[in-house]
Structures are given as structure tokens and as C-alpha cells.
Amino acid sequence: MDDKMTRREALRGMFLAGMGLAFCGPLLCDTARAANRPGAPAGLPGPWKEAPDGTKIDTRTWSKMGETLGMLGLGCMRLPTLGGGGGGFGRNAPLDQEAVNAMVDYAIAHGVNYFDTAPAYGESEKVTGKALARHPRESFKIATKISNMNGRATLEAGQQMFETSLKNLHVDYIDFLLLHNLQNMRGFESRFKNNGLFDWLLEQKAKGRIRHIGFSFHGTNDDLPGLVDLYDWDFVQIQLNYVDWKEMSRGWGGSSGTTSAEYLYKYLESKGIPALVMEPVKGGQLANVDGNIAAVLKERHPDLTPAANALTFVGSLPGVMVTLSGMSNMEQLKENVSLFTGFKPFDEKEHDFMLTVADLLKSKGQIPCTACAYCMPCPAGVDIPGNFKIFNSASDALLSPNTADKDVIGKRQAFLKAYKAQEEGVRADACIGCNACLRKCPQHISIPQHMQRIRELAAKI
């Protein structure tokens, strides 16, 4: 990208180039062939190779904590489920213990030593604990969380949650404990401070039952400094990806204030606090980009899949302690291990290139859902992440005023087909507007409002 080009000029040029590739596209044909060869991850275009046996992912050493950690961490919220697929959390899908065992074995063998789970992730703690218990304790670091939400913000509830985590994980200490989903000072005080739970956790740290303590953050730029100044935190977990770098979309009707991953990251860096990164691929959105954007990425970085581009953007930041990836199958794990083995970071020009791609993605009007499923289960039975995924697959066409365009018509019909293919009772039209989901969404999405829009679009088409 020419340094003299403006972001707008680059954006226009890349979009036109992507459109040309999509229609005349030998490059896209090569991508499709690579994705269809044996062993290639489903849905991830581009070349992929397994990391050679015996290799280890790159590490970083953090003097603040005296820890050497693999750059890639296994997020255990979207573990494989029985019958295939992943992301059972929030949907009552049983996890596949044997598949998780195999993933944990492969991860540890290749240098992944950070495993992130939480009591809020359904059966994740139990399944992850069983898989890790088959390995020497010194071969892994376990991270879990204290939620203390949903009206149970008592000292006793928090203590019980911690003790249950130790039992489920088959350990006598937690390496990295996080105060879960902090948004502002009010939440910290009501959930952890006023009831004495935070002081009790610090006592457990002094006893060696917790080695490092931090929090996962879901607030605005203005909310972070006050929380950081409360305590000498060992680390802080933030949402960071190239789409959210300049400004994080917070959905309709969300909490006021701006959130920028760049600001959060740089503020922590200025305080000497390592940043633990969640949602580097934004719940899979950045792995499953449309053909035009995939072509733009492919032309710039022929050896990287869309997901690898997103992970490289995050891993290139020196203040990132671990890049967490919520992997749902062995193929995703192998691809990510390969990427972080002999890791090749982006330079400043590549960083700026990815921000231009972010502008392309934002122009498509997608709902900023990361499929974390914190909103689930819905009291009315609606599959909230599923409906958002269907909308996002065709958002640009659904919002386009050019309803006579063949591509727009095709995408709209594909949206309608996918929407109707859902079981009755889980579609957006089953939403009763009870608003139970609003307080649970860390992205602050006005879910009922979006459900109404999806329902109206389907009816209109």
C-alpha cells in the first residue's frame, strides 16, 4: 500500500480489486482448491499445513509474573460437541470428552500451556479438567473466572464457585484467576468489593491457591483507568481484533461511551500490565469473511487464511501476553499452532493494511455478535447467535437499496432459506421482547431490536 495513498483511496482500490477477483478469479480458484484438499480446515480458504512433529509454538516471558507462556492459548468456551461442531456453551450440547482430550494432548505437545475456562461455560471446567489431569501439573497453566453475577453476588457464592472450580479442574491452585466480565467501578463494588469477596481472593493468593489475579474487561475507554488503579493487577483480559482496533461497535441501545481496542491495549501497556486477548477472530466472523474480502487478504498475504490474518494482527503486538483462540476442532488447533510456530509478525504497514480491511468489513453493517452465547438460553427458545450468524452472512445485501441487483437478490434468497431452515421456535420471530438477554450480553447489543429487524426482513423478502 503506497504510503501516499489515503485510507479512503486504499479502501476503494482494494474493494474494486476484490470485486474483480471475485468475478474473474484465478486466485479464488486456487483458494477453493486449497480449502478442498484433504486435511484443510472446513470453511477456511487458503493453504494450510500441519506443524511438524516436535516443534513448539513461540513463547514470551513476562517478568512481572515470572512466567514464560506460549503465544497461543486454548480458549475452552467453544469446545467440540458430541455429534460434531463446537461451541456447545449456552445451547445445552454435551461436550465430546475424547475430542477435547485429543486437542489438549496436541496443544501441550506443541507448547501451548495456557488453557482458559470458566464456571459460566457450561461443562467446560469439568471436561477441560479431566483432559488436563492426564498431564503433569507443571506442563500447563489454567485460567478460570469468578463471575458472581445474576443476583448471587455474595461472599459465600463466590467462595463456593472458587472451591468448585478447583474440584472440577483437579488442581489445588489456579494459575490465572479473573474477575469475570467487569464493565465499570459500580460492578466491581457490588459483585466483589462490598461483600468482601475481593479481599478473600487476595487472601487465597497470599496462601498460594491463586498465583496471578486479573479481570476480563467489557466496559468503555472511560471505565478502564479506574479499575486498573484499584490494585496492582498481574494482567487484564480485553477484546482485541483488527475490526475493533479503532472503535468497537457496541450494538443498538448499548451502554454509552466509546470502546477502542487500541486505547485499551495502549493504556495497559503504559501501566506495564500484560494484555490477555479474547475474541481475536471476533467469534469466527474474521475467519468466515465473504469472497471479496477473502480475495483482498489472499492477494496481500497468500500464505495466510482469513483467521490467520486476524491472529497475526493480535500476536504482532508486543504487549499481548497470550492470544486466546476458542478452537472447536483439531483442524483449527493445528492451523493455529502452525501459525505461532516460527511466528512472523506484521510490521507497521501490514498493521495499517489490516485496518483498511476493517473498514471494508464495517461497511457491511454486521451485528457485532461474537457467538459467546452469554445471552443463552433464551426464555422463549430463540437461538440468538444462530439468527445473528444468518443475518451477518448476507448483511450487505439485506441493507442494500439496490434490490434489483442479481448478487443482492441471491444473497437475500440465501438468507431467507437459511432463516426458514431453522427449527420452528428458534427463529427471530419467536422473540417475545422480554429483554432477559440485554443484561447478559458483553457486547451490549440490543438483541430484541435486532430480532425484530431480522423478522421484518424475512417477512419482506
Disulfide bonds with the S-S distance in Angstrom:
none
